Amino acid sequence: VNDLIARGYKDELTLHEECVVCHGSSTSLHPDDFVIDEFHRFEGDSNPSDESIVYAIRSEKHGIKGILVNAFGPDAATLNQAMVKKLSIQR
């Protein structure tokens, strides 16, 4: 996260069922409004099911460049189909 902040991803983002919300500007970013530049998955040291994912997200349309942290796996947020598709990153 510190590396992403140093590279300009400074907006705090929160995941909602149909969008990502930027706290600083109260802007709702729907799936067509943003791009995922990179992501990183992490597992807890003591519990492999304690997983999270960090997204580096930008929206040129809204001038937003920020970080979204979410649970990964069974604890992930409930999302609509468009958000599931957008956040489903394959490597």
BAFI-3210 file (N, C-alpha, C; in Angstrom, 3 decimals, decimal comma, padded with zeros to 6 digits):
// residues 91
n [1|2|3|4|5|6|7|8|9|10|11|12|13|14|15|16|17|18|19|20|21|22|23|24|25|26|27|28|29|30|31|32|33|34|35|36|37|38|39|40|41|42|43|44|45|46|47|48|49|50|51|52|53|54|55|56|57|58|59|60|61|62|63|64|65|66|67|68|69|70|71|72|73|74|75|76|77|78|79|80|81|82|83|84|85|86|87|88|89|90|91]
n.u [000,832|001,935|003,812|002,101|000,789|002,972|003,306|001,237|-001,393|-003,643|-006,248|-008,859|-010,733|-013,882|-015,656|-018,802|-022,005|-022,741|-020,823|-017,663|-016,694|-015,309|-013,903|-012,915|-014,088|-016,678|-017,546|-019,134|-017,944|-018,719|-018,570|-017,749|-016,423|-013,865|-010,443|-008,511|-005,325|-003,393|-003,142|-002,930|-002,710|-003,124|-002,362|-003,201|-000,761|-001,232|-003,647|-004,716|-007,168|-007,684|-007,755|-006,916|-007,341|-005,694|-006,378|-005,146|-006,526|-007,779|-009,475|-009,848|-011,901|-013,062|-010,904|-009,567|-007,394|-006,700|-006,779|-008,164|-009,118|-010,046|-011,770|-010,947|-012,181|-014,272|-015,127|-015,526|-017,090|-020,605|-021,569|-022,874|-023,409|-021,968|-019,940|-018,615|-017,592|-015,879|-013,983|-012,869|-009,974|-007,729|-004,732]
n.v [-001,190|001,242|001,634|001,939|004,309|006,049|006,086|007,601|006,714|007,762|008,203|007,107|004,263|002,560|-000,477|-001,107|-002,669|-002,126|-000,382|001,433|003,581|006,775|008,239|010,858|012,554|011,735|010,346|008,053|005,243|003,441|000,200|000,768|003,135|003,014|001,759|-001,078|-000,992|-002,582|-005,414|-007,038|-009,965|-011,181|-013,424|-014,349|-014,899|-016,779|-017,921|-019,323|-018,831|-016,253|-013,911|-011,151|-008,602|-006,140|-003,435|-001,326|001,424|003,508|006,374|008,103|009,629|010,758|011,811|010,346|008,403|005,675|003,425|000,304|-001,907|-005,163|-008,022|-011,363|-014,219|-016,345|-014,325|-012,072|-009,071|-008,740|-008,531|-007,004|-008,492|-007,089|-005,778|-007,976|-009,147|-007,049|-006,908|-009,401|-010,639|-012,158|-013,969]
n.w [000,000|000,789|-001,250|-003,467|-002,728|-002,807|-005,519|-006,374|-005,947|-004,128|-003,285|-001,136|-001,434|-001,413|-001,549|-002,918|-003,555|-006,261|-007,205|-006,872|-004,327|-003,922|-001,169|-000,676|-002,600|-002,687|-004,920|-007,045|-008,650|-011,326|-012,987|-015,711|-015,388|-014,339|-014,219|-013,473|-012,494|-011,266|-009,026|-005,814|-003,964|-000,654|002,019|005,338|007,945|009,983|009,315|006,474|005,235|005,763|003,782|001,655|-000,845|-002,707|-004,690|-007,256|-008,509|-011,117|-012,388|-015,113|-016,085|-013,795|-012,478|-010,488|-008,499|-006,813|-003,927|-003,263|-000,803|-000,118|001,221|000,267|-001,286|000,718|002,490|000,992|-000,294|-001,087|-004,401|-007,422|-010,690|-012,702|-011,258|-010,168|-012,492|-013,357|-011,283|-011,291|-011,774|-013,892|-014,061]
ca.u [000,000|002,819|004,374|001,049|000,616|004,130|003,127|000,117|-002,704|-003,863|-007,660|-009,369|-011,896|-014,666|-016,448|-020,238|-022,571|-022,804|-019,807|-016,588|-016,911|-014,139|-014,274|-012,554|-014,993|-017,999|-017,864|-019,392|-017,320|-019,349|-017,570|-017,214|-015,775|-012,515|-009,518|-007,649|-003,951|-002,715|-003,743|-002,046|-003,440|-002,375|-002,926|-002,740|000,293|-001,728|-004,873|-004,739|-008,460|-007,696|-007,188|-007,392|-006,826|-005,496|-006,473|-004,732|-007,614|-007,805|-010,584|-009,513|-013,163|-013,337|-009,651|-009,336|-006,357|-006,748|-006,558|-009,310|-008,742|-011,245|-011,571|-010,901|-012,684|-015,610|-015,479|-015,635|-018,361|-021,631|-021,495|-023,703|-022,657|-021,037|-018,779|-017,888|-016,846|-014,821|-012,955|-012,330|-008,699|-007,064|-003,299]
ca.v [000,000|002,411|001,795|002,485|005,706|006,787|006,191|008,480|006,136|008,370|008,248|005,957|003,722|001,547|-001,300|-001,254|-003,721|-001,741|000,610|001,761|004,962|007,542|008,982|012,273|013,323|011,080|009,955|006,636|004,755|002,223|-000,603|001,401|004,401|002,868|000,736|-001,674|-000,994|-003,752|-005,950|-007,882|-010,816|-011,478|-014,401|-014,189|-015,837|-017,853|-018,515|-019,149|-018,334|-014,815|-013,373|-009,853|-008,188|-004,699|-002,983|000,028|001,795|004,905|006,805|009,352|010,366|011,481|012,297|009,592|007,380|005,263|002,064|-000,421|-003,127|-005,962|-009,429|-012,227|-015,547|-016,424|-013,100|-010,968|-008,339|-009,133|-007,606|-007,342|-009,218|-006,191|-005,558|-009,256|-009,269|-006,035|-007,197|-010,747|-010,484|-013,425|-013,838]
ca.w [000,000|000,828|-002,591|-004,327|-002,341|-003,339|-006,971|-006,676|-005,648|-002,816|-002,910|-000,391|-002,130|-000,714|-002,455|-002,693|-004,402|-007,675|-007,578|-005,954|-003,910|-003,494|000,031|-000,758|-003,453|-002,649|-006,290|-007,300|-009,873|-011,820|-013,693|-016,926|-015,028|-013,791|-014,707|-012,456|-012,999|-010,703|-007,806|-005,009|-003,020|000,567|002,941|006,711|008,349|010,828|008,788|005,019|004,755|006,033|002,553|001,188|-002,146|-002,820|-006,078|-007,649|-009,421|-011,565|-013,229|-015,795|-016,207|-012,549|-011,889|-009,249|-008,527|-005,422|-003,449|-002,727|-000,087|000,096|001,548|-000,907|-000,954|001,320|003,203|000,041|-000,291|-002,042|-005,533|-008,576|-011,723|-013,408|-010,396|-010,097|-013,748|-013,389|-010,273|-011,517|-012,473|-014,209|-014,376]
c.u [000,874|003,444|003,342|000,807|001,755|004,030|001,850|-001,268|-003,092|-005,318|-008,059|-010,681|-012,563|-015,543|-017,899|-020,769|-022,499|-021,700|-018,681|-016,780|-015,597|-014,555|-014,018|-013,533|-016,427|-018,488|-018,070|-018,794|-017,976|-018,347|-016,980|-016,425|-014,337|-011,760|-008,725|-006,252|-003,155|-003,465|-002,737|-002,901|-002,525|-003,126|-002,364|-001,708|-000,257|-002,952|-004,948|-006,071|-008,626|-007,000|-007,747|-006,753|-006,781|-005,500|-005,929|-005,678|-007,474|-009,016|-010,191|-010,745|-013,405|-012,062|-009,313|-008,271|-006,216|-006,583|-007,850|-008,788|-010,029|-010,852|-011,598|-011,372|-014,031|-016,056|-015,636|-017,026|-019,319|-021,680|-022,491|-022,807|-021,631|-019,782|-017,957|-017,018|-015,664|-013,676|-012,358|-011,101|-008,091|-005,614|-002,865]
c.v [001,249|002,683|002,398|003,962|006,560|006,978|006,940|007,934|006,570|008,404|006,959|005,518|002,633|000,821|-001,363|-002,258|-003,384|-000,800|000,629|003,233|005,572|008,411|010,469|013,117|012,797|010,702|008,456|006,256|003,432|001,475|000,028|002,672|004,251|001,710|000,215|-001,773|-002,186|-004,212|-006,858|-008,654|-011,148|-012,505|-014,123|-015,242|-017,030|-018,565|-018,286|-018,639|-016,841|-014,127|-011,986|-009,558|-006,665|-004,360|-001,565|000,430|003,246|005,133|008,141|010,240|011,259|012,010|011,632|008,540|006,900|003,788|001,520|-001,690|-003,875|-007,365|-010,222|-013,602|-015,467|-015,157|-011,894|-010,345|-008,918|-008,082|-007,993|-007,942|-008,344|-005,946|-006,836|-009,412|-008,304|-006,395|-008,588|-010,651|-011,860|-013,139|-014,992]
c.w [000,000|-000,534|-003,543|-004,011|-002,899|-004,849|-007,355|-006,440|-004,234|-002,379|-002,194|-001,026|-001,296|-001,724|-001,992|-003,705|-005,891|-008,125|-006,558|-005,614|-003,437|-002,313|-000,098|-001,543|-003,446|-004,047|-006,376|-008,646|-010,254|-012,695|-014,953|-016,645|-014,562|-014,423|-013,516|-013,050|-012,500|-009,466|-007,125|-004,020|-001,847|001,387|004,320|007,071|009,120|010,263|007,283|004,477|005,030|004,858|002,259|-000,158|-002,169|-004,304|-006,209|-008,776|-009,843|-012,447|-013,850|-015,916|-014,986|-011,876|-010,570|-009,490|-007,090|-005,188|-002,864|-002,074|000,219|000,527|000,254|-000,480|-000,269|002,038|002,284|000,084|-001,331|-003,143|-006,610|-009,662|-012,441|-012,571|-010,258|-011,335|-013,786|-012,456|-010,402|-012,408|-012,673|-014,548|-015,212]
res [v|n|d|l|i|a|r|g|y|k|d|e|l|t|l|h|e|e|c|v|v|c|h|g|s|s|t|s|l|h|p|d|d|f|v|i|d|e|f|h|r|f|e|g|d|s|n|p|s|d|e|s|i|v|y|a|i|r|s|e|k|h|g|i|k|g|i|l|v|n|a|f|g|p|d|a|a|t|l|n|q|a|m|v|k|k|l|s|i|q|r]
***
